Amino acid sequence: MRRVFFVAGAISLAGIAAGCSQPQRFGAPPAGSAPAGTVMSKRIASDGAGGLQLPDGTRVQTDATGGFSLPNGAYVRRDRSGALNLPNGSRCVPDGQAGYVCP
């Protein structure tokens, strides 16, 4: 009789454990997602007319120092090395193609 209860208990425990786990799903990641370990970056490009095109498509005019004002009124300053210092603390570095790469 003890053996019957032991076997029934083991089967019940296995059933509960199997019901609590989810199957592993392998395959291609969803479209638009980056593989793990990659860093997404954005690019600020020259518009060819003395201004810059921001990653969201907005165009801004640079001033004599190379900085510019964002549509929200915040100012982006260009430092001595030629990089852009964004108001959020990020730094966009020149990419060698008349643009900047931002984190």
Backbone as JSON Lines, residues from 0, in Angstrom:
{"i":0,"aa":"M","n":[0.82,-1.19,0.0],"ca":[0.0,0.0,0.0],"c":[0.87,1.26,0.0]}
{"i":1,"aa":"R","n":[1.96,1.23,0.77],"ca":[2.86,2.38,0.78],"c":[3.42,2.64,-0.6]}
{"i":2,"aa":"R","n":[3.72,1.56,-1.28],"ca":[4.3,1.68,-2.62],"c":[3.33,2.37,-3.57]}
{"i":3,"aa":"V","n":[2.06,2.1,-3.49],"ca":[1.04,2.69,-4.34],"c":[0.98,4.2,-4.09]}
{"i":4,"aa":"F","n":[0.98,4.59,-2.81],"ca":[0.96,6.02,-2.49],"c":[2.23,6.72,-2.96]}
{"i":5,"aa":"F","n":[3.37,6.05,-2.82],"ca":[4.63,6.63,-3.26],"c":[4.63,6.86,-4.78]}
{"i":6,"aa":"V","n":[4.2,5.86,-5.54],"ca":[4.15,5.97,-7.0],"c":[3.14,7.03,-7.41]}
{"i":7,"aa":"A","n":[1.99,7.07,-6.79],"ca":[0.97,8.06,-7.12],"c":[1.48,9.46,-6.79]}
{"i":8,"aa":"G","n":[2.18,9.61,-5.68],"ca":[2.75,10.91,-5.31],"c":[3.81,11.35,-6.3]}
{"i":9,"aa":"A","n":[4.66,10.44,-6.73],"ca":[5.71,10.77,-7.69],"c":[5.12,11.18,-9.03]}
{"i":10,"aa":"I","n":[4.09,10.49,-9.47],"ca":[3.42,10.82,-10.73],"c":[2.74,12.19,-10.62]}
{"i":11,"aa":"S","n":[2.11,12.45,-9.5],"ca":[1.46,13.75,-9.3],"c":[2.47,14.88,-9.31]}
{"i":12,"aa":"L","n":[3.59,14.67,-8.61],"ca":[4.63,15.7,-8.56],"c":[5.21,15.96,-9.95]}
{"i":13,"aa":"A","n":[5.41,14.91,-10.74],"ca":[5.93,15.08,-12.1],"c":[4.93,15.85,-12.97]}
{"i":14,"aa":"G","n":[3.65,15.57,-12.79],"ca":[2.62,16.28,-13.55],"c":[2.57,17.75,-13.19]}
{"i":15,"aa":"I","n":[2.69,18.06,-11.9],"ca":[2.68,19.46,-11.47],"c":[3.89,20.2,-12.02]}
{"i":16,"aa":"A","n":[5.05,19.57,-11.94],"ca":[6.29,20.2,-12.43],"c":[6.21,20.43,-13.94]}
{"i":17,"aa":"A","n":[5.63,19.5,-14.67],"ca":[5.52,19.66,-16.13],"c":[4.54,20.77,-16.48]}
{"i":18,"aa":"G","n":[3.52,20.97,-15.69],"ca":[2.54,22.01,-15.95],"c":[3.04,23.41,-15.64]}
{"i":19,"aa":"C","n":[4.07,23.51,-14.8],"ca":[4.6,24.82,-14.4],"c":[5.66,25.35,-15.35]}
{"i":20,"aa":"S","n":[6.17,24.53,-16.2],"ca":[7.24,24.99,-17.08],"c":[6.69,25.35,-18.45]}
{"i":21,"aa":"Q","n":[7.38,26.26,-19.12],"ca":[7.0,26.64,-20.48],"c":[8.0,26.03,-21.44]}
{"i":22,"aa":"P","n":[7.53,25.64,-22.6],"ca":[8.47,25.07,-23.57],"c":[9.43,26.15,-24.08]}
{"i":23,"aa":"Q","n":[10.65,25.75,-24.34],"ca":[11.65,26.66,-24.91],"c":[11.31,26.88,-26.37]}
{"i":24,"aa":"R","n":[11.37,28.13,-26.8],"ca":[11.1,28.44,-28.2],"c":[12.37,28.99,-28.82]}
{"i":25,"aa":"F","n":[12.81,28.32,-29.85],"ca":[14.01,28.74,-30.55],"c":[13.62,29.16,-31.96]}
{"i":26,"aa":"G","n":[14.42,30.02,-32.54],"ca":[14.15,30.44,-33.91],"c":[14.67,31.85,-34.12]}
{"i":27,"aa":"A","n":[14.24,32.45,-35.18],"ca":[14.68,33.8,-35.52],"c":[14.07,34.81,-34.56]}
{"i":28,"aa":"P","n":[14.84,35.84,-34.17],"ca":[14.27,36.87,-33.31],"c":[13.22,37.68,-34.07]}
{"i":29,"aa":"P","n":[12.32,38.34,-33.37],"ca":[11.31,39.15,-34.06],"c":[11.96,40.23,-34.91]}
{"i":30,"aa":"A","n":[11.29,40.6,-35.98],"ca":[11.82,41.63,-36.88],"c":[12.0,42.94,-36.13]}
{"i":31,"aa":"G","n":[13.11,43.61,-36.4],"ca":[13.37,44.9,-35.78],"c":[14.14,44.81,-34.49]}
{"i":32,"aa":"S","n":[14.41,43.62,-33.98],"ca":[15.18,43.52,-32.75],"c":[16.63,43.22,-33.09]}
{"i":33,"aa":"A","n":[17.52,43.71,-32.24],"ca":[18.94,43.52,-32.46],"c":[19.4,42.25,-31.74]}
{"i":34,"aa":"P","n":[20.39,41.56,-32.28],"ca":[20.94,40.39,-31.59],"c":[21.55,40.82,-30.26]}
{"i":35,"aa":"A","n":[21.55,39.91,-29.31],"ca":[22.12,40.22,-28.0],"c":[23.59,40.61,-28.13]}
{"i":36,"aa":"G","n":[23.99,41.61,-27.38],"ca":[25.38,42.03,-27.39],"c":[25.7,43.11,-28.4]}
{"i":37,"aa":"T","n":[24.76,43.51,-29.23],"ca":[25.02,44.57,-30.19],"c":[24.55,45.89,-29.62]}
{"i":38,"aa":"V","n":[25.21,46.94,-30.01],"ca":[24.85,48.27,-29.54],"c":[24.17,49.01,-30.69]}
{"i":39,"aa":"M","n":[22.99,49.49,-30.42],"ca":[22.26,50.25,-31.43],"c":[22.8,51.67,-31.43]}
{"i":40,"aa":"S","n":[23.04,52.24,-32.59],"ca":[23.49,53.61,-32.65],"c":[22.66,54.36,-33.69]}
{"i":41,"aa":"K","n":[22.64,55.66,-33.52],"ca":[21.9,56.52,-34.43],"c":[22.91,57.45,-35.1]}
{"i":42,"aa":"R","n":[22.53,57.99,-36.23],"ca":[23.43,58.83,-37.0],"c":[22.8,60.18,-37.26]}
{"i":43,"aa":"I","n":[23.59,61.23,-37.02],"ca":[23.21,62.59,-37.4],"c":[23.99,62.88,-38.67]}
{"i":44,"aa":"A","n":[23.29,63.2,-39.74],"ca":[23.93,63.37,-41.05],"c":[23.9,64.82,-41.5]}
{"i":45,"aa":"S","n":[24.89,65.2,-42.3],"ca":[24.91,66.53,-42.89],"c":[23.84,66.59,-43.98]}
{"i":46,"aa":"D","n":[23.13,67.72,-44.04],"ca":[22.1,67.84,-45.08],"c":[22.65,68.49,-46.35]}
{"i":47,"aa":"G","n":[23.93,68.84,-46.35],"ca":[24.56,69.42,-47.54],"c":[24.32,70.91,-47.71]}
{"i":48,"aa":"A","n":[23.55,71.51,-46.79],"ca":[23.25,72.94,-46.9],"c":[23.64,73.69,-45.63]}
{"i":49,"aa":"G","n":[24.65,73.16,-44.92],"ca":[25.1,73.81,-43.7],"c":[24.33,73.41,-42.46]}
{"i":50,"aa":"G","n":[23.47,72.45,-42.58],"ca":[22.69,71.97,-41.44],"c":[22.88,70.49,-41.24]}
{"i":51,"aa":"L","n":[22.11,69.95,-40.31],"ca":[22.19,68.53,-39.99],"c":[20.78,67.92,-40.0]}
{"i":52,"aa":"Q","n":[20.73,66.65,-40.32],"ca":[19.48,65.91,-40.25],"c":[19.6,64.96,-39.06]}
{"i":53,"aa":"L","n":[18.68,65.11,-38.11],"ca":[18.67,64.29,-36.91],"c":[18.09,62.92,-37.21]}
{"i":54,"aa":"P","n":[18.32,61.92,-36.33],"ca":[17.81,60.57,-36.59],"c":[16.31,60.49,-36.8]}
{"i":55,"aa":"D","n":[15.54,61.42,-36.24],"ca":[14.08,61.38,-36.42],"c":[13.62,62.1,-37.69]}
{"i":56,"aa":"G","n":[14.59,62.62,-38.48],"ca":[14.26,63.29,-39.74],"c":[14.21,64.81,-39.64]}
{"i":57,"aa":"T","n":[14.26,65.35,-38.44],"ca":[14.24,66.8,-38.24],"c":[15.53,67.41,-38.76]}
{"i":58,"aa":"R","n":[15.42,68.56,-39.43],"ca":[16.6,69.28,-39.91],"c":[16.84,70.49,-39.01]}
{"i":59,"aa":"V","n":[18.13,70.7,-38.67],"ca":[18.51,71.84,-37.83],"c":[19.67,72.57,-38.49]}
{"i":60,"aa":"Q","n":[19.77,73.87,-38.25],"ca":[20.87,74.68,-38.77],"c":[21.93,74.81,-37.69]}
{"i":61,"aa":"T","n":[23.18,74.57,-38.07],"ca":[24.28,74.75,-37.13],"c":[24.66,76.22,-37.06]}
{"i":62,"aa":"D","n":[25.2,76.62,-35.91],"ca":[25.65,78.0,-35.77],"c":[27.16,78.07,-36.03]}
{"i":63,"aa":"A","n":[27.77,79.22,-35.77],"ca":[29.2,79.42,-36.06],"c":[30.1,78.48,-35.27]}
{"i":64,"aa":"T","n":[29.65,78.01,-34.11],"ca":[30.48,77.11,-33.29],"c":[30.28,75.65,-33.65]}
{"i":65,"aa":"G","n":[29.31,75.35,-34.52],"ca":[29.02,73.98,-34.9],"c":[27.93,73.35,-34.07]}
{"i":66,"aa":"G","n":[27.41,74.09,-33.09],"ca":[26.31,73.6,-32.27],"c":[24.98,73.95,-32.91]}
{"i":67,"aa":"F","n":[23.91,73.53,-32.27],"ca":[22.58,73.84,-32.79],"c":[21.54,73.69,-31.68]}
{"i":68,"aa":"S","n":[20.39,74.29,-31.92],"ca":[19.26,74.17,-30.99],"c":[18.31,73.09,-31.47]}
{"i":69,"aa":"L","n":[17.86,72.27,-30.56],"ca":[16.87,71.24,-30.86],"c":[15.48,71.87,-30.91]}
{"i":70,"aa":"P","n":[14.52,71.2,-31.53],"ca":[13.16,71.75,-31.6],"c":[12.55,72.05,-30.23]}
{"i":71,"aa":"N","n":[12.99,71.33,-29.17],"ca":[12.45,71.58,-27.84],"c":[13.15,72.73,-27.12]}
{"i":72,"aa":"G","n":[14.12,73.38,-27.8],"ca":[14.82,74.53,-27.23],"c":[16.14,74.2,-26.58]}
{"i":73,"aa":"A","n":[16.45,72.92,-26.35],"ca":[17.72,72.53,-25.75],"c":[18.84,72.75,-26.76]}
{"i":74,"aa":"Y","n":[20.03,73.08,-26.25],"ca":[21.16,73.37,-27.13],"c":[22.15,72.2,-27.14]}
{"i":75,"aa":"V","n":[22.61,71.83,-28.32],"ca":[23.62,70.8,-28.5],"c":[24.93,71.52,-28.81]}
{"i":76,"aa":"R","n":[25.93,71.29,-27.94],"ca":[27.21,71.98,-28.05],"c":[28.23,71.07,-28.75]}
{"i":77,"aa":"R","n":[29.07,71.68,-29.58],"ca":[30.16,70.95,-30.22],"c":[31.42,71.22,-29.42]}
{"i":78,"aa":"D","n":[32.17,70.17,-29.06],"ca":[33.38,70.36,-28.26],"c":[34.62,70.5,-29.13]}
{"i":79,"aa":"R","n":[35.76,70.67,-28.5],"ca":[37.03,70.92,-29.23],"c":[37.43,69.77,-30.14]}
{"i":80,"aa":"S","n":[37.05,68.55,-29.79],"ca":[37.42,67.4,-30.61],"c":[36.48,67.22,-31.8]}
{"i":81,"aa":"G","n":[35.42,68.04,-31.87],"ca":[34.48,67.96,-32.98],"c":[33.25,67.13,-32.68]}
{"i":82,"aa":"A","n":[33.17,66.56,-31.48],"ca":[32.01,65.75,-31.11],"c":[30.86,66.64,-30.65]}
{"i":83,"aa":"L","n":[29.65,66.11,-30.72],"ca":[28.47,66.82,-30.25],"c":[28.1,66.31,-28.86]}
{"i":84,"aa":"N","n":[27.88,67.22,-27.92],"ca":[27.48,66.86,-26.56],"c":[25.99,67.13,-26.42]}
{"i":85,"aa":"L","n":[25.21,66.06,-26.33],"ca":[23.75,66.17,-26.25],"c":[23.32,66.59,-24.84]}
{"i":86,"aa":"P","n":[22.16,67.21,-24.71],"ca":[21.67,67.64,-23.4],"c":[21.49,66.49,-22.4]}
{"i":87,"aa":"N","n":[21.28,65.26,-22.89],"ca":[21.09,64.11,-21.99],"c":[22.4,63.51,-21.51]}
{"i":88,"aa":"G","n":[23.55,64.11,-21.92],"ca":[24.85,63.62,-21.49],"c":[25.53,62.7,-22.5]}
{"i":89,"aa":"S","n":[24.83,62.27,-23.52],"ca":[25.44,61.42,-24.55],"c":[26.38,62.24,-25.41]}
{"i":90,"aa":"R","n":[27.31,61.55,-26.04],"ca":[28.29,62.22,-26.89],"c":[28.26,61.56,-28.27]}
{"i":91,"aa":"C","n":[28.05,62.36,-29.31],"ca":[28.05,61.87,-30.69],"c":[29.39,62.21,-31.32]}
{"i":92,"aa":"V","n":[30.08,61.21,-31.81],"ca":[31.42,61.41,-32.38],"c":[31.35,61.47,-33.9]}
{"i":93,"aa":"P","n":[32.28,62.24,-34.51],"ca":[32.3,62.33,-35.98],"c":[32.54,60.94,-36.58]}
{"i":94,"aa":"D","n":[31.86,60.67,-37.71],"ca":[31.99,59.36,-38.35],"c":[32.88,59.38,-39.58]}
{"i":95,"aa":"G","n":[33.45,60.54,-39.91],"ca":[34.32,60.63,-41.07],"c":[33.56,60.76,-42.39]}
{"i":96,"aa":"Q","n":[32.24,60.85,-42.34],"ca":[31.42,60.99,-43.54],"c":[30.51,62.2,-43.42]}
{"i":97,"aa":"A","n":[31.03,63.26,-42.81],"ca":[30.29,64.52,-42.59],"c":[29.08,64.32,-41.7]}
{"i":98,"aa":"G","n":[29.14,63.35,-40.81],"ca":[28.05,63.11,-39.88],"c":[28.59,62.71,-38.52]}
{"i":99,"aa":"Y","n":[27.69,62.26,-37.66],"ca":[28.05,61.87,-36.3],"c":[27.33,60.58,-35.95]}
{"i":100,"aa":"V","n":[27.98,59.76,-35.15],"ca":[27.39,58.52,-34.65],"c":[27.09,58.71,-33.18]}
{"i":101,"aa":"C","n":[25.84,58.45,-32.79],"ca":[25.41,58.63,-31.41],"c":[25.02,57.29,-30.8]}
{"i":102,"aa":"P","n":[25.21,57.16,-29.48],"ca":[24.81,55.9,-28.81],"c":[23.3,55.78,-28.73]}
